């Protein structure tokens, strides 16, 4: 009975505790004012603020709103000098963000375009002048950029979030699902954006299990077992004769082998795979 009562008390107390944890403190706003004036703001509550003469909000407009979300404001209410500039909105462009939220009068910044985009015509250097930026550059898609690559069956792209556009020479690495392989020994499967087109991906095909060779069947005084990957060829020492070797390879789950050959014959590619194990 006591445990049930305690559980009821916790259930009744927990929502209030979480609600209190999600509240936001009253913002400190210099050179401005906001409504409503409270010490704390519940999760989801919105305030509206404006600035004194000669100042403006750190977002577009002469008034602004900010909402409490899980204990933080969607943006910190702030008033900046009226001659300062807000961060420029340049589609597919990037630049160094201001630490104070805005850029002072006469500040200059350099715009660069995102991967896969080229700057059109003008320079990427812009200047803040009395609250306005000089004419903004335009980043337009490069003629050498690629769209998202087509689906590679039985594979996933790794180490890269999906994007709409990829620049020239961009590389994407992909990995086959378990049980599939491209046959590449180093497992580095890549496609590259070249002049607007992706290079062809090597297909992921069902992996063939390695072959197991029982050395005791070779009559060369060895008894251990060795593993040979599909398509791999191994050179085995014929210990009965000096400088004689046997070649064994795995092909589609079966083992093919040569007789013991002198190293000079192996070098001249004279040994033939005549034995099937």
N, C-alpha and C positions, 0 to 999 in steps of 0.2 A: 504493500500500500504506500509505504514511504517513497519507494523508488518511482511509482507512478506519479505521485504528487510532485516529486522533484523534476520529472520529465515534463510535466505540465508547466511548471514554473519556467524552465529553460525555454520551452517553445514560446511562451508568452513574452519572455525577456529578449530573446535573440533578434526578432525583427526590429525592435526598437534600437538595439545595440548597433545592428548593421546600418540602420537609417542614420543614426548619429555619426557613424564613421564616414558616411558618404557626404557629409555636409562640407561646405566651403567657408573659409574665413572671409571676413569683410575685406575687400581689396583696398590697398593704399593707392590713392589716385591724386597725383599732384597736378595742379593747374586745371582741374576739372571737377565735376560733380556727377552723382549717379542717384538713381531711384530704383527700388525702394531702399531706404537706409536701414540696415539691420546689422547685428553683430555676426550672425551666421546665416547661411543660405542652404536650404535643403537641396538634396540631389534633384536636378531637373529645374530648379528655379532660375529665372533669367532676370538680369538687371540691365538697365539702359543708362548710358552715360554720354555726356557731352563735355566740351572743353571751354575754358575761358577765352576771351578775345586774344588773338595772336597765336592760338594753339589749335590743334586738331587731333581727332582720334587716330590711333595707329592703324586703323583700317579705313577703307574708303567711306566717305560720307561725313556730315557734320555732327551726326550722332551715331552711336554704335551699341550693339548688344553683346552680352557674353553670358553663357549658361554654365551652371555648376554641373559637372559630370564626374561622379565618383571622387569627390573631394578636390577637383581641380577645375579652374575656369577654362572654357574652350579657347579663349585667349585672354591674357592678362590686360585688364583695362589700363590704358596708358594714353597720355596726351603728349604730343611732340610739337616742336616749334612749327609754326605755320609755313615757314619757308623750307622746311625739310620735305623730303620725298618719301613716299611709301615704296616698299619693294615692288619693282616693275613686274608686270605680268607678261612673260614672253613664252609663248607656247613652244615646247621642245628646246628651250634655252635654259642655261644655268649660270650662276654667278655666286660670288661670296656674299653670304647673308650678313646684314648689319647686326651687331651685338645689341644695339639699343632698340631695335625694332624699326627704325627709320634711318634715312641717310641725310646728313647735314647738307645745307645749301653749298653748292660748288663741289660736293663729293663726286668722284668719278669711279665707275666700276666697269669691269670688262665682262662682256657676255660671250659665252661659248655655246655651241650647239651640242645637243645630245648625240650620242652615237647613231649614225645613220642619217643625220641631217647636216645640211650645209647652210652657211650664212649667205643671204641674198644681198648682193650689191654692196651695201655700206659697211663701215667698220663696226666692230663689236664694242667699241669704247663709247660710253654714254656719260653725260654729266647732269647732275641735279641743279636746276636753276629756278629759284623762287617757288619751290614746291612742285615743279614739273620736270620731267626728264626730257632731254633732247630726243630727237626722233629715234624710236626704238628699232633695232634691227629685226629682221625676220629670219627664222630658221625653217627652211623648207626641206622636204625629203630629198635625199641624194638619189641620183639616177642609178647609183651603184649599190643601193641598199637592198636588203632582202626582207620579205615578209616572214612571218613565223614559218618554220619548216613544216613540211607535210609529216603526217604520222609515220613513224618507223615501227613496223609490226614487231611485237614481242620485245619492245625496248622502251626506255624512258630517258629523257634528257636529264642530266645530273649537274649539280653545281651552278645552276642558272635559273632564275625566275623567268617565266614567259614574258615576252615583250611583243609589241606590235611590229617594231622595226628593228633590224640588225644592220650594223654598218659593214662596209666592204672589209673583207678579211676577218670578220668575226668568226670565231670557232665555237662550236657546241660539242660537248662530249656526251655520249650516250652509253647506256649499259643495258645489256640483254637481260631479260628476266631469267630466273633460275631454270636450268635445264636447256638453255639456248646459248649459242655462241656464234661469233663471226669467224672464229678460227684464228684470230689474231693472238699470238702468244703473249704479248704485253697487255692485252685487254684494253688498249687505248683506242676506242672507237670514236672518231670525230668526223664532223661535217663542217665545211667552210663556206662562208658567203663569198662568192666570186662574181663580180660584175653583175649583181642583181639576182644571181641564181645560186642555190645551194649545191655543193658537190654531192654526188650520189653516195648514199649510205650503204655500207656493206650489210647485207641481210643477216638477221639473227635466225639461225637454223637450229633444229634440235641437236643438242650436244651428244656425241657418241662417247660412251664410257671408255676409259682406257683399257688396253689389253694387259693381261697378266701372263708373263712368260715364265714357265717353269724351267729353269736352267738345267735341271736334272735330265730333261729330255733331249738335250743337245749333244750329249756324249763328249763334253769338253772338260770334265772333272770339276764342274760347278754344280751346286745343288740348291742355291737360293732362288727366290722368285723376285722378278723385277717388274715394275709397272712402266708401260710405254703408252704415251698419249696418242690419240688418233692422228695419223699423218706424220708421226715422229719416227725417226730412224735412230737406232742406237748401235754402237760398235762394241762388240763383246770380245774380250781377250780369249783366244784359243790357247789355253795354258799348256796344252800338250806339246805345242810347237812354237818356237820362238818367232816373233814378229808375224804371227798369223792371227787374223781377226775374222769374226763373223758379223755380218750385218743383219739386224732384225728390225722390222718395221710393223707398225699397227695400221691396219686399213679396214675401216668399217667393222670393227670388232674382231677381226681376225689377224693372225700374225703370219707374216711371210719372212723367210730367212734365206741367207746364202749358205753355201758350204764355207769352211774355213779358207780364207784367202790371204795371200801374202800382201803386205801393206802396199807394195808397189803396184799390184793389180787393182787394189782398191783405189789408189790414187789415179789410175788410168781408167777407172770406171768399167773394169772388165768382169766384176763379180755379178752374177745373176741371181735373182731371187727365185730359187727353184723349190724351196721347201715351204710347206704350209703346216702350221702348228695347230 
